[in-house]
Amino acid sequence: MVETREPGEADEMGNMNEMDGMDEMDAKGPRGTLGVAVIGTGRMGADHVRRINDVISGARVAAVADLDAARAGRLADGIDGATAYTDPAAAMDDPGVDAVLIASPGPAHEAALLDAFARDLPVLCEKPLTPDAASALRVLEAEQKLGRRRVQVGFMRRYDAGYRTLKSRLDAGTYGRPLMLHNKHRNADTPPGFTDAMMINDSVVHEIDVTRWLLDEEITAVRVLRPAPTGNAPDGLSDPQLILFETAGGQVVDTELFVNCGFGYQVGCEAVCENGTARIGDDHGVFVNTAGHWGGTITPGFVERFEDAYDRQVQHWVDATRRGEVEGPSCWDGYAAAAVCEAGVLAQATGERVAVELIERPDLYR
Ligand SMILES: NC(=O)c1ccc[n+]([C@@H]2O[C@H](COP(=O)([O-])OP(=O)(O)OC[C@H]3O[C@@H](n4cnc5c(N)ncnc54)[C@H](O)[C@@H]3O)[C@@H](O)[C@H]2O)c1
């Protein structure tokens, strides 16, 4: 059977028919490319620097900033034309900078976003927009004062081939109206100090975003169930957990979160619709038959599982920015996710159903 693809839908190999062509657009920056300041040069920041330098087109790293001067310096040393700073605002003032990629920890995002707004620079901000709804609201208000969107939030699952295919089919009504989503989110293990609240704020935040995006509905209430914990979880961590969302459209969404499953990193989603179901995330790479066994492999972590999505996310941001446009997840999406996280953490602590409180959606984000 020959399958036709909608714009933005991936084929079975994950190839996209949008964002593939990296057309020459109006050049920006001293070398005809977008000069990016990367704020925060830890795990994600360093990976985005590598991506801008070696993987995607149309951008170059003009500046990096980290409170850790040695870390920023080491990274800049390997990149022709990049300068290291300890102050994010100074990096944004570098004459080669046209745009900002924020990859510092969540609590530092608000200050960096406001610094970028003061310079009217476009931003790709790693999730979370900010760690709580009140600070996200301040960012939302500051962006509205600019009168136009400046920020794409780094909810990169929206750029994963499987999620994009599912989204385009749900939007097309291919299987009828979606009634439920079943999400699974499993990590091999957790770093020291990982808490119950981080299970919502750092892990489930991705299911919060894909739920809102796939269903095009706000989440209105959250409940959390805690099965007897695995013996593999550190003391005090209630793992696994089952998180239930209700949406404004009347759908119910469950997420199995199991962050010490021991065997690898698995993320998937099944949409249950009126006329069928559609599931993504079962890809285990090459399917092998050998020595009396069949099977594939499981990615060890999110970097491997979502490598293509990170690349597409940053390419999409660079392309849109060079066209003078802002696309992708917005500050509204960052704010709504923060509000659902807050409700989720309260639901975890109380065992109760907690309603999500959102302000009315401003015109800029309609
Ligand atoms: N999208 C995803 O899948 C994903 C995955 C992991 C992390 N993240 C997000 O990426 C961001 C960074 O996470 P990470 O894992 O790279 O953290 P990290 O701890 O590895 O790195 C953070 C870096 O920021 C620096 N830093 C701290 N405060 C700063 C400030 N005020 N200004 C500049 N630099 C500062 C630190 O010195 C460190 O080098 C977080 O927002 C995190 O939630 C997203």
The ligand as an ORCA input file, in Angstrom:
! r2SCAN-3c Opt
* xyz 0 1
  N      14.352     18.580     26.521
  C      14.881     17.612     27.232
  O      14.669     16.449     26.969
  C      15.788     17.949     28.379
  C      16.585     16.954     28.957
  C      17.427     17.308     30.000
  C      17.446     18.595     30.476
  N      16.632     19.528     29.901
  C      16.619     20.912     30.384
  O      17.808     21.562     29.944
  C      18.234     22.515     30.921
  C      19.658     22.195     31.323
  O      19.720     20.884     31.832
  P      21.124     20.085     31.893
  O      20.754     18.663     32.127
  O      21.972     20.428     30.745
  O      21.753     20.700     33.227
  P      23.309     20.703     33.675
  O      23.281     20.822     35.154
  O      24.032     19.587     33.029
  O      23.873     22.059     33.055
  C      23.467     23.329     33.447
  C      24.617     24.300     33.236
  O      24.122     25.627     33.454
  C      25.091     26.324     34.242
  N      24.392     27.405     34.949
  C      23.752     27.379     36.143
  N      23.180     28.581     36.396
  C      23.462     29.374     35.321
  C      23.155     30.711     34.992
  N      22.418     31.478     35.796
  N      23.614     31.208     33.829
  C      24.363     30.430     32.984
  N      24.688     29.152     33.256
  C      24.239     28.634     34.409
  C      25.707     25.271     35.142
  O      26.989     25.697     35.609
  C      25.773     24.082     34.188
  O      26.977     24.064     33.445
  C      17.210     22.429     32.064
  O      16.219     23.395     31.857
  C      16.636     21.034     31.893
  O      15.323     20.897     32.406
  C      15.830     19.227     28.865
*
